[in-house]
Amino acid sequence: MVELGSLLWLHSLILTNGYRMAKKTLNQSLSAAKAAKKDEFYTQYIDIQKEVEAYLEYDMDTFRGKVVYCNCDDPFESNFFKYFAANFNKLGLKRLVTTSYDGSPIAGRGTLFEEYHAGNGKRRKPKALAVVLEHVKDEDGDGATDITDVELFLKRNKAARRALKGDGTYPGGDFRSRECVELLKDADLIVTNPPFSLFREFVALLMENDKKFLVIGNQSALTVSEIFPLVRDNKMWLGVDNGGTKWFEVNDDYDIKTESRKKVIDGTKYFSMGSIMWYTNLDHGRRHQKLPLMTMAENLKFAGKLKGKKSYEEYDNYRAIEVGTYKAIPSDFDGVMGVPITFIDKYNPDQFEIVGSDYEVKQGLHPELVKDDWTGKLDRGYLGGKRKFARILIRHRRSRIMKRTKQ
Ligand SMILES: C[S@@+](CC[C@H](N)C(=O)[O-])C[C@H]1O[C@@H](n2cnc3c(N)ncnc32)[C@H](O)[C@@H]1O
């Protein structure tokens, strides 16, 4: 027979665990809601224009004949839609598809086109919708084709849009929903600023479908285990205009703790973010610019922290030298070098090879880089027993070629 004490114990265990599980689920959904709220910041036209035009300088036909899909964009509000619609003919687009997400707080604000605040304010806000442009013609007959023609076209052609229903798993307009994945499969190029909290999933979808893309993300995404190997293997790289400070439009209730990162112009609130990167697999000129370098001897004579030192330091545990800044990468060293993550913005695949990262060494992916006599930790490169910051491990592209010719 089961004793009463055991039953009571079991009961209290269920209660406690049930409570814990409920609390965990609640915490998870609270943090997902918090992340979703943080995802709500909007890219400025100028930032999109600057980036896209850099690809045109490299290849005028980058977008010609292409179906461009902006899959995290409220068509009536997004500057991605506005830029591609306004430049439809200049870029030579075949089609522009834009889908908005059911739940987007800016849907219906109509910052581009009045449509959704027109009338007595009682008009139903749009749920998720897809807007498809096949051409942009001079609708108003003023001799030019621009965004006012797009506005007129959308007013006259209700068929250019359709509601997105979702699929039972994902809501309408979710980039992962069946309808949106179909649109993605039909597109040549995905261009957007996706929700950062879903960045890994977003990139995975692009890779699975072998799509060309130009998207905004955080620098920290570079180091995550789903993204770094893509960068290492040249399946994805940084775009042109990275880092620095970029201002994004936000809703009035967007919480900005630091005063200097906030500004309000004409009643519109902006938030400045650092370390924002463009991620792409479109080729551009900057990634083929050679990084100018000094020799080891020159660096030891002239460069910042190295000045006056006898040599570069080799890690205690890795077969590699520490190079604290990309500026101090020596031109004449053929071994592996540990450089900060910021190197990626200077990475020219003709000049360098990315071997891996300290994280990958820790994962056991590069046993050849571990010193034979080392018995300690591998989580980072150590110097004089001290753990260094996160590092990417690189070498000159020629090192491999030289090694092969010597053999
Ligand atoms: C960082 S904002 C950028 C918006 C717009 N692309 C821009 O740059 O102005 C990310 C957008 O993705 C939308 N979003 C959030 N989750 C989404 C999902 N699962 N699928 C599609 N869009 C989503 C949000 O509503 C938000 O508008």
The ligand as a Tripos MOL2 file, in Angstrom:
@<TRIPOS>MOLECULE
LIG
   27    29     1     0     0
SMALL
NO_CHARGES

@<TRIPOS>ATOM
      1 C1         13.5470   45.5760  -37.1480 C.3       1 LIG1
      2 S1         11.8870   45.7840  -37.7240 S.3       1 LIG1
      3 C2         12.2080   46.3660  -39.3180 C.3       1 LIG1
      4 C3         11.0360   46.7370  -40.1230 C.3       1 LIG1
      5 C4         11.3610   47.1160  -41.5710 C.3       1 LIG1
      6 N1         11.9700   46.0140  -42.2610 N.3       1 LIG1
      7 C5         12.2810   48.2950  -41.5760 C.2       1 LIG1
      8 O1         13.4860   48.0940  -41.6620 O.co2     1 LIG1
      9 O2         11.8030   49.4270  -41.4660 O.co2     1 LIG1
     10 C6         11.3920   44.1080  -37.9350 C.3       1 LIG1
     11 C7          9.9940   43.9400  -38.4610 C.3       1 LIG1
     12 O3          9.6870   42.5600  -38.5750 O.3       1 LIG1
     13 C8          8.3490   42.3390  -38.1810 C.3       1 LIG1
     14 N2          8.2670   40.9530  -37.6950 N.ar      1 LIG1
     15 C9          8.3920   40.4910  -36.4320 C.ar      1 LIG1
     16 N3          8.3020   39.1580  -36.4150 N.ar      1 LIG1
     17 C10         8.1060   38.7720  -37.6910 C.ar      1 LIG1
     18 C11         7.9410   37.5130  -38.3220 C.ar      1 LIG1
     19 N4          7.9430   36.4040  -37.5990 N.pl3     1 LIG1
     20 N5          7.7640   37.4910  -39.6600 N.ar      1 LIG1
     21 C12         7.7640   38.6110  -40.3820 C.ar      1 LIG1
     22 N6          7.9430   39.8390  -39.8510 N.ar      1 LIG1
     23 C13         8.1020   39.9110  -38.5160 C.ar      1 LIG1
     24 C14         8.0820   43.3670  -37.1130 C.3       1 LIG1
     25 O4          6.7250   43.6820  -36.9940 O.3       1 LIG1
     26 C15         8.9170   44.5590  -37.6220 C.3       1 LIG1
     27 O5          8.1470   45.3930  -38.4140 O.3       1 LIG1
@<TRIPOS>BOND
     1     1     2 1
     2     2     3 1
     3     2    10 1
     4     3     4 1
     5     4     5 1
     6     5     6 1
     7     5     7 1
     8     7     8 2
     9     7     9 1
    10    10    11 1
    11    11    12 1
    12    11    26 1
    13    12    13 1
    14    13    14 1
    15    13    24 1
    16    14    15 ar
    17    14    23 ar
    18    15    16 ar
    19    16    17 ar
    20    17    18 ar
    21    17    23 ar
    22    18    19 1
    23    18    20 ar
    24    20    21 ar
    25    21    22 ar
    26    22    23 ar
    27    24    25 1
    28    24    26 1
    29    26    27 1
@<TRIPOS>SUBSTRUCTURE
     1 LIG1         1 GROUP 0 **** ****
